[in-house]
Amino acid sequence: METMLSEPDTVIKKSKFAQELGVSRSRVTQLVERGLPTTEDGLVPLEEGRRWYEQNIGPSRRKIAPASSARAELDKLKAERERLKIAQIKGELIPRDVASRVVFERARMERDSWTAFASRVSATIAMETGADQSKLFAALDREVRAQLQELADEPLDQTIDE
């Protein structure tokens, strides 16, 4: 008892329509027997088929896949993976462990440089200002370490633009 259409719009195979709805192909065959519109060739007009499904199948029995079906989502992910592989081959991407190691080593170098700062400049500043070198060194060292600690305590997610 198939409902035949004279002017098909976008038509797809029953198996593709089943994917669109998130049901089995045999379920689509059952729906055709219940009146799901098809063409003379047995294809399903996509939009009309969706409308029929919405109107004739109760919400509790409906199982419509989201607009982008699982298959389409998988295809998108595969395409993205291929784009990333190409970008890596071109040298536009580096492995995460390499990036983490480089960032860690750079941060360590900056920390070491700042902790040595007080020793490096305290004598010069004391001589130019007439300040006591040991007190100046202690003050600079304390402030540099406090600043480094403050930076270390700041969560990374607050410093990364997405």
N, C-alpha and C positions, 0 to 999 in steps of 0.2 A: 504494500500500500504506500508506494513512494509518491510524494508530491512533486510534480515535474514543473520546471520553470522554463519560460520561453526566452528570457533575456538574462543570462548569468552575468553577475558582476565579477568580483575576484573570486575565482573558484579554486578549491584545493581538494586533494585526495582525502578520503575518509581517514587514512592514517595520520595525515597532517592535522586534520580537524580534531582528531582524538588528542594529539599532542597539545593543540591550542586549548582544549578544555581540561586537559589533565586527566583524561579517562582512557580506557583501553579501546582498541579498534572494534572489538566485539560489542562494546557498549554503544559505539556510534552506529553499528549495524542495527542494534535494538532500537535506537532512536529513529533511524530511518524507517523501520517498520511501524513506529508510532507516529510518523508524519514529518520527520525532519526533512526540510526541502533539499532536493538534489537535482542535478541536471540530467539530461537524457543519458549522458556518459557515466552517471553515477558519482559525479563530483559534487562537493558541497560548496554553495556560495557562502563565503566566510561571514560577512556581516549579517546576512539573512539567517544563516544557521545559528549564529550567536543570539540573535533576537528570538528566534524560535525556542532555543534552549532556555533562555531567561523566562519566556512566557509559559512554557509548557512543563518545565521541570521545577518542582518545588525547591525553595531555598535550602531546605535541609538535605535534599538529595543532590543538589548542584555541587559541582566540583570544578569550578573554573580556575584555570591557571592564571597567574598574573599576566598583565599585558605582554611582558617579555617572558615567554615561556622558559622553562628550565633549560631546554635545548638551546634557545637563543642566548641565554645567560652563559651557558657553557662555551658556546661559540665565541662570545665576547671575551671570556677569560683566556681561551686558547689564542685568540688574536693578540691580546695584550701580552701574553707570555712570549709570543713570537716577536713583537715589537721590542720587548725588553732584551731578548736574545740579540737582536740586530744592534740595538743601542750598545750592548756590552761588547759585541764584536768590533764596533766602530770606536770603542774606547770612551764612550760617553757615560758608562756606568762602571763602578768598581764593586767588588764583593763587600758585603756588610762588615765582615771581620777585618778586612783591610782598612776600611773607613774608620771603624772603631779604634783600631790600633793606632792609626795616624792621629786621630783626635786625642786619644789618651796620651800619646807621646808629646804632642804639642802642648797639651795642658800641663803635663809634668814639667816640661821645659820652662813654661811661663811661671809656674809656681816656684821652681828653683831659682829662676832669675829674680823674682820679687823677694824671696826670702834672703837672697844675697844682697839686695839693694841697700838695706840699712848698714851693713858692714862696709859696702863700697863707698857710700856717700857721707856717712856720719863724720868722718875725720875732716873731709873738705868743708862741710857745712859748719862744723864746730870751729874750724880755723877762721872761716870768713865771718862768722857771727860772734865769736868769742864765747860760745856756749861750752859747757862741760861735755866732752865727747862721750863719756860713758852714759850720762843721762840722755843725751841726744840719741845715741844708738839705742838705748832701751826704749825710748818713746817711739822712735821710727819702727823698730822691730815689732813692738806691741801693736801699733796701728796697721802695719802691713799684714801681720798675721790675722788681725781681726777682720780686715777687708777680705783676705783670702777665705777665711771661714764663712763670712757672710755670702760670698759668691758660691762657695761649695754647698751651702744650705739651701740655695735657691733651686726649686725644682726645675728640671730641664724643660718640661712642657710649657712653662711660662716664657721661655726664651726662644721658642721655635715658632716661626710663622708658618701657617699651613695654607 
